Amino acid sequence: MELISLENYIQLLEQFANRELLTPQEASKIQLITTELLVDHYVDYRLLKFLSRFLTDRAYDDIVEERNIEHLCGYIICDKTPKQSVRRLSTNSNGTIPASLKDPGVSTKFQIYNRKPSIILPNTYLSQYCCKEHYQASIFYRNQLSSEAVFARNDIMIVPPFSKDAPSTWYENGITCLEEVLAKHRELKDQGKSLSDVIAMMSGLSVSDYDSQKDANHLIKLIQDFEIVEKEGNLIGDADEENEFDENSKEELSSAVEGYITSNKSFGGYVV
């Protein structure tokens, strides 16, 4: 699997250049190009953010599913496989016909949930992601994506990538990666900075401004909602993982925002 750069991706979209608005057919074609590309490639953080111009939350869910069928971690910056391997038919398979033409064994090799269930299932993130960190970072990214139809988005084929003339809320300018938030918080927490302070600082927000504070609180809530329902006893390999989201870290994140306690397991409406 190869890394694809922002420059390479833009070249693939040259046929749509300089359009103020895409047609529904053109938007569908871009989604198909993007999905096929991300099944065979992984991206860096620049392209991850830029892709927010062309992705909806539902389109991102589809990409995660397609990557899972091909034995890939759902987080598109990753080239590893999901951690959990169990015998269970994919919902794309009828038990006789393989779910993937590339690998007939995929229908029973991985536990793929190609549905949007109504409850969170314990530890099923390991059937879709290589680790807990990538699961959480992926959901954090996904929940920042616009649900607006791509063909209704103005100037996404005109404005240069990461344009300083575009507003701070413009697609790639407004996307914050979970890895960036946690790295910055580790750097500044000795100075007494809370997660609220860090997110406001990274987003260029003024915490005294109501609308800006609301945007910052939305990102903070995304972090705090990463309370995963787990079975009694961890999955193989999960207990030994050293990551940023152990019990101590979750307690630290919760205490960083005064007066906020959550037991919400829905991840902003998306459940796995």
ABEGO torsion letter per residue (X at the ends): XBBBBAAAAAAAAAAABGBABBBAAAAAAAAAAAAAAAAABBBBAAAAAAAAAABBAAAAAAAAAAAAAAGBBABAABABBBABBBBBBBAABAGABBABAABAAAAAABBBBABBBABBBBGAAAAABABAAAAAAAAAAAAABBABBAAABBGAAABBBGBAABBAABGAAABBBAAAAAAAAAAAAAAGBBAAAAAAAAAGBBAABAAAAAAAAAAAAAAAABBBBBBBEBBBGAAABBBAABAAAAAAAAAABBGBBBABAAGGGBBX
